Amino acid sequence: MTFLDATNRLCAFSMIADLAELPHDLREALNKICQLRHLRQGQVIAHPGEPHDLVGFVAEGILRMQKTLPDGRQHVVGLLVPGDVYGRVFDGAMQFSIEAATEAKVFVFPRHAFEALLSASPALDRLMLLHFLTEIDRTRDWMVILSNPKVRGRLAGFLMMLCTRFRNIEGMLGSMNGMLTVSIPISRADLAHLLGARAESISRAFHALADDGMIDIIRPDLVVLRSIEDLADEAGEPEMGEAILTEDLPSHRIGSLRRL
């Protein structure tokens, strides 16, 4: 069933800024083939080695891209957040599984119908190209973070990523007593898989960063960032730290992000 917004009779593309900005006639064409799907946590929506006949845009929640290693271990190779795209257009089978890390909503389009619109629309073609380039940039960032030999350095890099690449996720950034807070959008088990470590090593890394005064742990899924500069240095990414410090954040937060 196509999900329609009762006001404009269009698929609720306003949930995804890039889709909302497409030309009206293109949104109408997409609306005719659009479905909204609700995913339960842990639900698998694509399997490796199998053709996937849908192209999806994440509207709410977090999806994980997961690879099964030869020894049977599962490794999270990336996250998909609101606004991200999955599905291989003009290509073959998926190389990894896609699962819902949290409850999620996705807009899905039949791949062949979507490809026809993509071939005929420069605006949609440009949108997809920008999404792919963003994914390449994000992958490069992950490579730098995962090259850090210390788990605490990888964790610090992940926290930096939440403030940059993932900062537009609703509820990701907040404040507490005038200081910046970051919500951890995935479980500790998924975070361990993502950072190539054991869950107990991730827990120790959180506490080590807290002991060194870089963060305060409010809950397992919520931390206060006490020093962006020190976290960036720990991650080996001082440029990322400087980028966060120059972001358009409320002034009371910026003052709290520098070394204390």
DRENPA-3360 file (N, C-alpha, C; in nm, 2 decimals, always signed):
BEGIN
1 = MTFLDATN = +0.09/-0.12/+0.00/+0.00/+0.00/+0.00/+0.09/+0.12/+0.00 ~ +0.06/+0.22/-0.09/+0.14/+0.34/-0.09/+0.10/+0.43/+0.02 ~ +0.20/+0.48/+0.09/+0.18/+0.57/+0.20/+0.16/+0.71/+0.15 ~ +0.04/+0.77/+0.18/+0.01/+0.90/+0.12/-0.01/+1.00/+0.24 ~ +0.05/+1.12/+0.21/+0.02/+1.23/+0.31/-0.11/+1.29/+0.28 ~ -0.20/+1.30/+0.38/-0.34/+1.34/+0.35/-0.35/+1.48/+0.30 ~ -0.24/+1.57/+0.33/-0.25/+1.71/+0.29/-0.22/+1.72/+0.14 ~ -0.11/+1.67/+0.09/-0.07/+1.69/-0.05/-0.08/+1.57/-0.14;
9 = RLCAFSMI = -0.13/+1.46/-0.08/-0.15/+1.33/-0.16/-0.02/+1.28/-0.22 ~ +0.09/+1.32/-0.16/+0.22/+1.27/-0.20/+0.28/+1.18/-0.10 ~ +0.36/+1.08/-0.14/+0.44/+1.01/-0.04/+0.51/+1.11/+0.05 ~ +0.52/+1.08/+0.18/+0.56/+1.19/+0.28/+0.71/+1.21/+0.26 ~ +0.75/+1.27/+0.14/+0.89/+1.29/+0.11/+0.95/+1.40/+0.20 ~ +0.87/+1.48/+0.27/+0.92/+1.58/+0.35/+1.00/+1.52/+0.47 ~ +0.99/+1.39/+0.49/+1.07/+1.32/+0.59/+1.21/+1.31/+0.55 ~ +1.24/+1.32/+0.42/+1.37/+1.31/+0.36/+1.39/+1.44/+0.28;
17 = ADLAELPH = +1.48/+1.53/+0.32/+1.49/+1.66/+0.26/+1.53/+1.65/+0.11 ~ +1.62/+1.56/+0.08/+1.66/+1.55/-0.06/+1.54/+1.51/-0.16 ~ +1.46/+1.42/-0.11/+1.34/+1.39/-0.19/+1.24/+1.50/-0.20 ~ +1.22/+1.57/-0.09/+1.13/+1.68/-0.08/+1.16/+1.79/-0.18 ~ +1.29/+1.80/-0.21/+1.34/+1.91/-0.30/+1.33/+1.88/-0.44 ~ +1.29/+1.76/-0.48/+1.28/+1.72/-0.62/+1.17/+1.79/-0.69 ~ +1.17/+1.81/-0.82/+1.06/+1.87/-0.89/+0.93/+1.81/-0.86 ~ +0.82/+1.88/-0.86/+0.69/+1.83/-0.83/+0.64/+1.72/-0.91;
25 = DLREALNK = +0.66/+1.72/-1.04/+0.62/+1.62/-1.13/+0.70/+1.49/-1.11 ~ +0.83/+1.50/-1.07/+0.90/+1.38/-1.04/+0.86/+1.32/-0.91 ~ +0.82/+1.40/-0.81/+0.77/+1.35/-0.68/+0.64/+1.28/-0.71 ~ +0.56/+1.33/-0.80/+0.43/+1.26/-0.83/+0.46/+1.12/-0.89 ~ +0.56/+1.12/-0.98/+0.59/+0.99/-1.05/+0.64/+0.89/-0.95 ~ +0.73/+0.94/-0.85/+0.78/+0.85/-0.75/+0.67/+0.81/-0.66 ~ +0.58/+0.90/-0.63/+0.47/+0.86/-0.54/+0.39/+0.74/-0.59 ~ +0.37/+0.73/-0.72/+0.29/+0.63/-0.78/+0.36/+0.49/-0.76;
33 = ICQLRHLR = +0.48/+0.48/-0.73/+0.55/+0.35/-0.71/+0.61/+0.34/-0.57 ~ +0.57/+0.43/-0.48/+0.63/+0.44/-0.35/+0.55/+0.36/-0.25 ~ +0.62/+0.29/-0.16/+0.56/+0.22/-0.05/+0.64/+0.26/+0.08 ~ +0.57/+0.27/+0.19/+0.63/+0.29/+0.32/+0.63/+0.16/+0.39 ~ +0.74/+0.11/+0.44/+0.75/-0.01/+0.51/+0.80/+0.01/+0.65 ~ +0.74/-0.05/+0.75/+0.78/-0.04/+0.89/+0.86/-0.17/+0.92 ~ +0.98/-0.15/+0.97/+1.07/-0.26/+1.00/+1.08/-0.28/+1.15 ~ +1.08/-0.40/+1.19/+1.10/-0.43/+1.33/+1.25/-0.45/+1.35;
41 = QGQVIAHP = +1.30/-0.43/+1.47/+1.44/-0.44/+1.50/+1.49/-0.58/+1.48 ~ +1.60/-0.60/+1.40/+1.65/-0.73/+1.37/+1.60/-0.78/+1.24 ~ +1.50/-0.72/+1.18/+1.45/-0.77/+1.05/+1.55/-0.76/+0.94 ~ +1.57/-0.87/+0.86/+1.66/-0.87/+0.75/+1.58/-0.83/+0.62 ~ +1.62/-0.73/+0.55/+1.55/-0.69/+0.43/+1.63/-0.71/+0.30 ~ +1.75/-0.75/+0.31/+1.83/-0.79/+0.19/+1.94/-0.89/+0.23 ~ +1.96/-0.99/+0.15/+2.05/-1.10/+0.18/+2.17/-1.09/+0.08 ~ +2.29/-1.12/+0.12/+2.40/-1.12/+0.03/+2.39/-1.23/-0.07;
49 = GEPHDLVG = +2.44/-1.19/-0.19/+2.44/-1.29/-0.30/+2.30/-1.30/-0.37 ~ +2.20/-1.23/-0.32/+2.07/-1.24/-0.38/+2.03/-1.11/-0.45 ~ +1.97/-1.12/-0.57/+1.92/-0.99/-0.63/+1.82/-0.92/-0.54 ~ +1.83/-0.79/-0.53/+1.73/-0.71/-0.45/+1.65/-0.63/-0.54 ~ +1.52/-0.65/-0.55/+1.44/-0.58/-0.65/+1.38/-0.45/-0.60 ~ +1.43/-0.39/-0.49/+1.38/-0.27/-0.44/+1.50/-0.17/-0.42 ~ +1.47/-0.04/-0.44/+1.56/+0.07/-0.39/+1.49/+0.14/-0.28 ~ +1.56/+0.16/-0.17/+1.50/+0.21/-0.05/+1.57/+0.34/+0.00;
57 = FVAEGILR = +1.49/+0.43/+0.06/+1.54/+0.54/+0.13/+1.50/+0.53/+0.28 ~ +1.60/+0.54/+0.37/+1.57/+0.53/+0.51/+1.50/+0.66/+0.55 ~ +1.38/+0.65/+0.61/+1.30/+0.76/+0.66/+1.32/+0.78/+0.81 ~ +1.32/+0.67/+0.89/+1.34/+0.68/+1.03/+1.42/+0.56/+1.07 ~ +1.49/+0.57/+1.19/+1.56/+0.46/+1.24/+1.70/+0.44/+1.18 ~ +1.76/+0.32/+1.22/+1.90/+0.29/+1.17/+1.90/+0.15/+1.11 ~ +1.96/+0.14/+1.00/+1.98/+0.00/+0.94/+2.13/-0.03/+0.94 ~ +2.17/-0.15/+0.95/+2.31/-0.19/+0.95/+2.34/-0.28/+0.83;
65 = MQKTLPDG = +2.45/-0.25/+0.77/+2.50/-0.34/+0.66/+2.60/-0.44/+0.73 ~ +2.57/-0.57/+0.70/+2.64/-0.67/+0.78/+2.70/-0.78/+0.68 ~ +2.82/-0.82/+0.72/+2.89/-0.92/+0.64/+2.92/-1.04/+0.73 ~ +2.89/-1.16/+0.68/+2.93/-1.28/+0.75/+3.07/-1.33/+0.71 ~ +3.16/-1.34/+0.81/+3.30/-1.38/+0.78/+3.30/-1.53/+0.76 ~ +3.41/-1.58/+0.70/+3.43/-1.72/+0.67/+3.41/-1.81/+0.80 ~ +3.45/-1.75/+0.92/+3.44/-1.83/+1.04/+3.31/-1.82/+1.11 ~ +3.21/-1.75/+1.04/+3.08/-1.74/+1.09/+3.05/-1.62/+1.17;
73 = RQHVVGLL = +3.15/-1.54/+1.20/+3.13/-1.42/+1.28/+3.06/-1.32/+1.19 ~ +2.97/-1.23/+1.26/+2.91/-1.12/+1.19/+2.99/-0.99/+1.21 ~ +3.00/-0.92/+1.10/+3.07/-0.79/+1.11/+2.99/-0.68/+1.05 ~ +2.96/-0.58/+1.13/+2.89/-0.46/+1.08/+2.98/-0.38/+0.99 ~ +2.96/-0.36/+0.87/+3.05/-0.28/+0.78/+3.00/-0.14/+0.76 ~ +2.88/-0.10/+0.81/+2.84/+0.03/+0.79/+2.70/+0.05/+0.84 ~ +2.66/+0.18/+0.86/+2.52/+0.21/+0.91/+2.45/+0.29/+0.80 ~ +2.32/+0.28/+0.79/+2.24/+0.36/+0.71/+2.14/+0.43/+0.80;
81 = VPGDVYGR = +2.14/+0.56/+0.78/+2.06/+0.65/+0.87/+1.96/+0.73/+0.78 ~ +1.86/+0.80/+0.84/+1.76/+0.87/+0.76/+1.82/+0.96/+0.65 ~ +1.77/+0.94/+0.53/+1.82/+1.01/+0.41/+1.91/+0.92/+0.33 ~ +1.96/+0.81/+0.39/+2.05/+0.72/+0.31/+1.97/+0.63/+0.22 ~ +2.04/+0.58/+0.12/+1.98/+0.49/+0.01/+2.05/+0.36/+0.02 ~ +1.97/+0.25/-0.01/+2.02/+0.12/-0.03/+1.96/+0.05/-0.15 ~ +2.03/-0.05/-0.20/+1.98/-0.11/-0.32/+2.07/-0.08/-0.44 ~ +2.10/-0.18/-0.53/+2.20/-0.16/-0.64/+2.12/-0.13/-0.76;
89 = VFDGAMQF = +2.12/-0.01/-0.81/+2.06/+0.02/-0.94/+2.15/-0.02/-1.05 ~ +2.09/-0.07/-1.16/+2.16/-0.11/-1.28/+2.27/-0.21/-1.25 ~ +2.25/-0.29/-1.15/+2.36/-0.38/-1.11/+2.30/-0.51/-1.06 ~ +2.39/-0.60/-1.00/+2.35/-0.73/-0.96/+2.31/-0.74/-0.81 ~ +2.36/-0.85/-0.76/+2.32/-0.89/-0.62/+2.39/-0.80/-0.52 ~ +2.33/-0.79/-0.40/+2.39/-0.73/-0.28/+2.51/-0.81/-0.24 ~ +2.61/-0.74/-0.18/+2.73/-0.80/-0.13/+2.73/-0.83/+0.02 ~ +2.62/-0.78/+0.09/+2.61/-0.79/+0.23/+2.46/-0.79/+0.26;
97 = SIEAATEA = +2.43/-0.83/+0.39/+2.29/-0.82/+0.43/+2.26/-0.68/+0.48 ~ +2.14/-0.64/+0.48/+2.09/-0.52/+0.54/+1.98/-0.55/+0.64 ~ +2.00/-0.51/+0.76/+1.91/-0.54/+0.87/+1.87/-0.41/+0.95 ~ +1.76/-0.42/+1.01/+1.72/-0.31/+1.10/+1.79/-0.31/+1.23 ~ +1.87/-0.22/+1.26/+1.94/-0.21/+1.39/+1.84/-0.16/+1.50 ~ +1.75/-0.08/+1.46/+1.64/-0.03/+1.54/+1.51/-0.05/+1.47 ~ +1.40/-0.02/+1.53/+1.28/-0.01/+1.46/+1.29/+0.10/+1.35 ~ +1.24/+0.08/+1.23/+1.27/+0.18/+1.13/+1.16/+0.19/+1.03;
105 = KVFVFPRH = +1.16/+0.30/+0.95/+1.06/+0.32/+0.84/+1.15/+0.35/+0.71 ~ +1.11/+0.28/+0.60/+1.18/+0.31/+0.48/+1.08/+0.33/+0.37 ~ +1.11/+0.42/+0.27/+1.04/+0.43/+0.15/+1.11/+0.34/+0.05 ~ +1.03/+0.25/-0.02/+1.09/+0.16/-0.11/+1.02/+0.18/-0.25 ~ +1.10/+0.15/-0.35/+1.05/+0.17/-0.49/+1.10/+0.04/-0.57 ~ +1.01/-0.01/-0.65/+1.05/-0.12/-0.74/+1.17/-0.08/-0.82 ~ +1.28/-0.16/-0.82/+1.40/-0.12/-0.88/+1.39/-0.08/-1.03 ~ +1.32/-0.17/-1.11/+1.31/-0.14/-1.25/+1.24/-0.01/-1.28;
113 = AFEALLSA = +1.13/+0.01/-1.21/+1.05/+0.14/-1.23/+1.14/+0.26/-1.18 ~ +1.21/+0.24/-1.07/+1.30/+0.35/-1.03/+1.41/+0.38/-1.13 ~ +1.46/+0.27/-1.19/+1.57/+0.29/-1.29/+1.52/+0.37/-1.41 ~ +1.39/+0.34/-1.45/+1.34/+0.41/-1.56/+1.33/+0.56/-1.53 ~ +1.28/+0.60/-1.41/+1.27/+0.74/-1.37/+1.42/+0.80/-1.36 ~ +1.51/+0.72/-1.31/+1.65/+0.77/-1.30/+1.71/+0.80/-1.43 ~ +1.68/+0.71/-1.53/+1.73/+0.73/-1.67/+1.68/+0.86/-1.73 ~ +1.55/+0.89/-1.70/+1.48/+1.00/-1.76/+1.49/+1.14/-1.69;
121 = SPALDRLM = +1.55/+1.13/-1.57/+1.54/+1.25/-1.48/+1.68/+1.29/-1.44 ~ +1.74/+1.41/-1.49/+1.87/+1.46/-1.44/+1.87/+1.49/-1.29 ~ +1.75/+1.54/-1.24/+1.75/+1.57/-1.10/+1.76/+1.45/-1.01 ~ +1.69/+1.34/-1.05/+1.71/+1.22/-0.97/+1.84/+1.16/-0.99 ~ +1.90/+1.16/-1.11/+2.03/+1.11/-1.14/+2.13/+1.18/-1.05 ~ +2.12/+1.32/-1.04/+2.21/+1.40/-0.96/+2.20/+1.36/-0.81 ~ +2.08/+1.34/-0.77/+2.05/+1.31/-0.63/+2.12/+1.17/-0.59 ~ +2.11/+1.07/-0.68/+2.17/+0.94/-0.65/+2.32/+0.95/-0.65;
129 = LLHFLTEI = +2.37/+1.03/-0.75/+2.52/+1.05/-0.76/+2.57/+1.11/-0.63 ~ +2.50/+1.21/-0.58/+2.55/+1.28/-0.45/+2.54/+1.18/-0.33 ~ +2.44/+1.10/-0.33/+2.43/+1.00/-0.23/+2.55/+0.90/-0.23 ~ +2.58/+0.86/-0.35/+2.69/+0.76/-0.36/+2.82/+0.83/-0.32 ~ +2.84/+0.95/-0.36/+2.97/+1.02/-0.32/+2.97/+1.04/-0.17 ~ +2.86/+1.07/-0.11/+2.86/+1.09/+0.04/+2.89/+0.95/+0.10 ~ +2.84/+0.84/+0.05/+2.88/+0.71/+0.10/+3.03/+0.68/+0.09 ~ +3.08/+0.72/-0.03/+3.23/+0.70/-0.04/+3.31/+0.78/+0.06;
137 = DRTRDWMV = +3.27/+0.91/+0.08/+3.34/+0.99/+0.18/+3.32/+0.93/+0.32 ~ +3.20/+0.88/+0.35/+3.18/+0.82/+0.48/+3.27/+0.69/+0.50 ~ +3.28/+0.62/+0.39/+3.36/+0.49/+0.39/+3.51/+0.53/+0.42 ~ +3.56/+0.64/+0.36/+3.69/+0.68/+0.38/+3.71/+0.72/+0.53 ~ +3.62/+0.79/+0.58/+3.63/+0.82/+0.72/+3.63/+0.70/+0.81 ~ +3.55/+0.60/+0.78/+3.55/+0.48/+0.86/+3.69/+0.41/+0.85 ~ +3.75/+0.41/+0.73/+3.88/+0.35/+0.71/+3.98/+0.41/+0.80 ~ +3.98/+0.54/+0.81/+4.07/+0.61/+0.90/+4.05/+0.58/+1.05;
145 = ILSNPKVR = +3.92/+0.57/+1.08/+3.89/+0.54/+1.22/+3.93/+0.40/+1.26 ~ +3.90/+0.31/+1.17/+3.93/+0.16/+1.20/+4.08/+0.13/+1.19 ~ +4.16/+0.22/+1.13/+4.30/+0.20/+1.13/+4.37/+0.23/+1.26 ~ +4.29/+0.30/+1.35/+4.35/+0.33/+1.48/+4.38/+0.20/+1.56 ~ +4.50/+0.18/+1.61/+4.53/+0.05/+1.68/+4.46/+0.03/+1.81 ~ +4.41/+0.15/+1.87/+4.35/+0.14/+2.00/+4.20/+0.15/+1.99 ~ +4.13/+0.06/+2.07/+3.99/+0.06/+2.07/+3.93/+0.20/+2.11 ~ +3.99/+0.26/+2.21/+3.95/+0.39/+2.26/+3.96/+0.49/+2.15;
153 = GRLAGFLM = +4.06/+0.48/+2.07/+4.08/+0.57/+1.96/+3.97/+0.56/+1.85 ~ +3.93/+0.43/+1.83/+3.82/+0.40/+1.73/+3.69/+0.45/+1.79 ~ +3.67/+0.44/+1.92/+3.55/+0.48/+1.98/+3.54/+0.64/+1.98 ~ +3.65/+0.70/+2.00/+3.66/+0.85/+1.99/+3.62/+0.89/+1.85 ~ +3.68/+0.82/+1.75/+3.64/+0.85/+1.61/+3.50/+0.84/+1.58 ~ +3.44/+0.73/+1.64/+3.29/+0.71/+1.62/+3.21/+0.82/+1.67 ~ +3.25/+0.87/+1.79/+3.18/+0.98/+1.85/+3.19/+1.11/+1.77 ~ +3.31/+1.12/+1.70/+3.33/+1.24/+1.61/+3.24/+1.22/+1.49;
161 = MLCTRFRN = +3.22/+1.10/+1.44/+3.14/+1.08/+1.33/+2.99/+1.11/+1.36 ~ +2.95/+1.08/+1.48/+2.81/+1.11/+1.52/+2.79/+1.26/+1.52 ~ +2.89/+1.34/+1.54/+2.88/+1.49/+1.54/+2.90/+1.55/+1.40 ~ +2.94/+1.47/+1.30/+2.96/+1.52/+1.17/+2.87/+1.45/+1.07 ~ +2.91/+1.33/+1.03/+2.83/+1.26/+0.92/+2.69/+1.23/+0.96 ~ +2.66/+1.21/+1.09/+2.53/+1.16/+1.14/+2.46/+1.27/+1.22 ~ +2.51/+1.39/+1.23/+2.46/+1.49/+1.32/+2.31/+1.53/+1.29 ~ +2.27/+1.51/+1.16/+2.13/+1.55/+1.13/+2.02/+1.45/+1.17;
169 = IEGMLGSM = +2.06/+1.34/+1.22/+1.96/+1.24/+1.27/+1.89/+1.31/+1.39 ~ +1.76/+1.30/+1.39/+1.68/+1.36/+1.49/+1.72/+1.30/+1.63 ~ +1.75/+1.38/+1.73/+1.78/+1.34/+1.86/+1.92/+1.30/+1.88 ~ +2.01/+1.31/+1.78/+2.14/+1.27/+1.79/+2.22/+1.36/+1.89 ~ +2.21/+1.49/+1.86/+2.28/+1.59/+1.95/+2.18/+1.66/+2.04 ~ +2.23/+1.68/+2.16/+2.15/+1.76/+2.25/+2.24/+1.83/+2.35 ~ +2.18/+1.88/+2.46/+2.27/+1.95/+2.56/+2.22/+1.91/+2.70 ~ +2.31/+1.92/+2.79/+2.29/+1.90/+2.93/+2.38/+1.99/+3.01;
177 = NGMLTVSI = +2.32/+2.07/+3.09/+2.39/+2.17/+3.17/+2.49/+2.25/+3.09 ~ +2.44/+2.29/+2.97/+2.53/+2.37/+2.88/+2.63/+2.30/+2.81 ~ +2.63/+2.16/+2.81/+2.73/+2.08/+2.74/+2.67/+1.99/+2.63 ~ +2.74/+1.96/+2.53/+2.69/+1.88/+2.42/+2.68/+1.74/+2.46 ~ +2.56/+1.68/+2.43/+2.54/+1.54/+2.45/+2.53/+1.47/+2.31 ~ +2.56/+1.34/+2.31/+2.55/+1.26/+2.19/+2.48/+1.13/+2.23 ~ +2.37/+1.10/+2.15/+2.30/+0.97/+2.17/+2.37/+0.86/+2.08 ~ +2.39/+0.74/+2.14/+2.45/+0.63/+2.07/+2.33/+0.56/+2.00;
185 = PISRADLA = +2.32/+0.55/+1.87/+2.20/+0.50/+1.81/+2.20/+0.35/+1.79 ~ +2.30/+0.28/+1.83/+2.30/+0.14/+1.81/+2.34/+0.07/+1.94 ~ +2.32/-0.06/+1.94/+2.35/-0.13/+2.07/+2.51/-0.15/+2.08 ~ +2.55/-0.18/+2.21/+2.69/-0.20/+2.23/+2.74/-0.32/+2.14 ~ +2.66/-0.42/+2.12/+2.70/-0.53/+2.04/+2.73/-0.49/+1.90 ~ +2.64/-0.41/+1.84/+2.65/-0.36/+1.71/+2.77/-0.27/+1.70 ~ +2.79/-0.19/+1.80/+2.91/-0.10/+1.80/+3.04/-0.17/+1.81 ~ +3.04/-0.28/+1.88/+3.16/-0.37/+1.89/+3.19/-0.43/+1.75;
193 = HLLGARAE = +3.09/-0.48/+1.68/+3.10/-0.53/+1.55/+3.15/-0.42/+1.45 ~ +3.10/-0.30/+1.46/+3.13/-0.19/+1.37/+3.28/-0.15/+1.39 ~ +3.33/-0.15/+1.52/+3.46/-0.10/+1.54/+3.56/-0.22/+1.55 ~ +3.52/-0.34/+1.52/+3.61/-0.45/+1.52/+3.67/-0.48/+1.66 ~ +3.59/-0.48/+1.76/+3.63/-0.51/+1.89/+3.53/-0.60/+1.96 ~ +3.56/-0.64/+2.08/+3.47/-0.72/+2.17/+3.38/-0.62/+2.25 ~ +3.27/-0.66/+2.29/+3.18/-0.57/+2.36/+3.24/-0.52/+2.49 ~ +3.31/-0.61/+2.56/+3.38/-0.57/+2.68/+3.49/-0.47/+2.66;
201 = SISRAFHA = +3.55/-0.48/+2.54/+3.66/-0.38/+2.51/+3.59/-0.24/+2.48 ~ +3.48/-0.24/+2.42/+3.41/-0.12/+2.40/+3.37/-0.05/+2.53 ~ +3.32/-0.14/+2.63/+3.28/-0.09/+2.76/+3.40/-0.03/+2.83 ~ +3.52/-0.10/+2.82/+3.64/-0.04/+2.89/+3.68/+0.09/+2.82 ~ +3.67/+0.10/+2.69/+3.71/+0.22/+2.61/+3.62/+0.34/+2.66 ~ +3.49/+0.32/+2.67/+3.40/+0.42/+2.72/+3.45/+0.47/+2.86 ~ +3.48/+0.38/+2.95/+3.52/+0.42/+3.08/+3.66/+0.49/+3.08 ~ +3.75/+0.44/+2.99/+3.88/+0.50/+2.98/+3.87/+0.65/+2.93;
209 = LADDGMID = +3.78/+0.67/+2.84/+3.76/+0.81/+2.79/+3.70/+0.90/+2.90 ~ +3.61/+0.84/+2.98/+3.55/+0.91/+3.09/+3.65/+0.94/+3.20 ~ +3.74/+0.84/+3.23/+3.84/+0.86/+3.33/+3.94/+0.97/+3.30 ~ +3.96/+0.98/+3.17/+4.05/+1.09/+3.12/+3.98/+1.22/+3.10 ~ +3.86/+1.23/+3.14/+3.79/+1.36/+3.13/+3.74/+1.40/+3.00 ~ +3.73/+1.31/+2.90/+3.69/+1.35/+2.76/+3.54/+1.34/+2.75 ~ +3.47/+1.25/+2.82/+3.33/+1.23/+2.82/+3.28/+1.20/+2.96 ~ +3.15/+1.22/+2.97/+3.07/+1.17/+3.09/+2.97/+1.07/+3.04;
217 = IIRPDLVV = +2.96/+0.96/+3.10/+2.86/+0.86/+3.07/+2.73/+0.88/+3.15 ~ +2.63/+0.92/+3.08/+2.50/+0.94/+3.15/+2.42/+0.81/+3.15 ~ +2.41/+0.74/+3.03/+2.35/+0.61/+3.02/+2.44/+0.54/+2.91 ~ +2.42/+0.41/+2.90/+2.49/+0.34/+2.79/+2.47/+0.40/+2.65 ~ +2.36/+0.46/+2.63/+2.33/+0.52/+2.50/+2.34/+0.67/+2.50 ~ +2.39/+0.73/+2.60/+2.40/+0.88/+2.61/+2.53/+0.92/+2.68 ~ +2.61/+1.01/+2.61/+2.73/+1.06/+2.67/+2.74/+1.21/+2.65 ~ +2.81/+1.27/+2.75/+2.84/+1.41/+2.74/+2.98/+1.43/+2.68;
225 = LRSIEDLA = +3.00/+1.51/+2.58/+3.13/+1.53/+2.53/+3.19/+1.65/+2.60 ~ +3.30/+1.62/+2.68/+3.36/+1.73/+2.76/+3.47/+1.80/+2.68 ~ +3.54/+1.73/+2.59/+3.65/+1.79/+2.51/+3.66/+1.73/+2.37 ~ +3.60/+1.80/+2.28/+3.61/+1.76/+2.14/+3.76/+1.75/+2.09 ~ +3.84/+1.85/+2.13/+3.98/+1.85/+2.09/+4.05/+1.73/+2.13 ~ +4.03/+1.69/+2.26/+4.10/+1.57/+2.31/+4.05/+1.44/+2.24 ~ +3.92/+1.44/+2.22/+3.86/+1.32/+2.15/+3.91/+1.31/+2.01 ~ +3.92/+1.43/+1.94/+3.98/+1.43/+1.80/+4.12/+1.38/+1.80;
233 = DEAGEPEM = +4.20/+1.43/+1.90/+4.34/+1.39/+1.90/+4.35/+1.24/+1.93 ~ +4.26/+1.19/+2.02/+4.26/+1.04/+2.05/+4.23/+0.96/+1.92 ~ +4.14/+1.02/+1.84/+4.10/+0.95/+1.72/+4.20/+0.96/+1.61 ~ +4.30/+1.06/+1.63/+4.39/+1.09/+1.52/+4.33/+1.17/+1.41 ~ +4.22/+1.24/+1.44/+4.15/+1.32/+1.34/+4.13/+1.47/+1.39 ~ +4.24/+1.54/+1.41/+4.23/+1.68/+1.46/+4.14/+1.77/+1.36 ~ +4.15/+1.74/+1.23/+4.07/+1.82/+1.14/+3.92/+1.80/+1.16 ~ +3.88/+1.68/+1.20/+3.74/+1.65/+1.22/+3.69/+1.73/+1.35;
241 = GEAILTED = +3.78/+1.73/+1.45/+3.75/+1.81/+1.57/+3.73/+1.96/+1.54 ~ +3.82/+2.01/+1.46/+3.81/+2.15/+1.42/+3.68/+2.18/+1.35 ~ +3.65/+2.09/+1.26/+3.52/+2.10/+1.18/+3.40/+2.11/+1.28 ~ +3.40/+2.03/+1.38/+3.29/+2.03/+1.48/+3.29/+2.16/+1.55 ~ +3.40/+2.21/+1.59/+3.41/+2.33/+1.67/+3.37/+2.45/+1.59 ~ +3.37/+2.44/+1.46/+3.33/+2.55/+1.37/+3.19/+2.53/+1.32 ~ +3.12/+2.42/+1.36/+2.98/+2.40/+1.31/+2.89/+2.51/+1.37 ~ +2.78/+2.53/+1.31/+2.68/+2.62/+1.36/+2.60/+2.57/+1.48;
249 = LPSHRIGS = +2.67/+2.56/+1.59/+2.60/+2.51/+1.71/+2.58/+2.63/+1.81 ~ +2.48/+2.62/+1.90/+2.46/+2.72/+1.99/+2.59/+2.76/+2.07 ~ +2.61/+2.89/+2.09/+2.74/+2.93/+2.15/+2.77/+2.87/+2.28 ~ +2.66/+2.84/+2.36/+2.69/+2.78/+2.50/+2.75/+2.64/+2.48 ~ +2.72/+2.57/+2.37/+2.77/+2.44/+2.35/+2.92/+2.45/+2.31 ~ +2.95/+2.54/+2.22/+3.08/+2.55/+2.16/+3.18/+2.58/+2.28 ~ +3.15/+2.66/+2.37/+3.24/+2.69/+2.48/+3.26/+2.56/+2.56 ~ +3.17/+2.47/+2.56/+3.18/+2.35/+2.64/+3.26/+2.24/+2.57;
257 = LRRL = +3.28/+2.26/+2.44/+3.35/+2.16/+2.36/+3.50/+2.16/+2.37 ~ +3.56/+2.28/+2.41/+3.70/+2.29/+2.41/+3.76/+2.23/+2.54 ~ +3.89/+2.22/+2.54/+3.95/+2.16/+2.65/+3.92/+2.23/+2.78 ~ +3.89/+2.16/+2.89/+3.86/+2.22/+3.01/+3.99/+2.23/+3.10;
% end
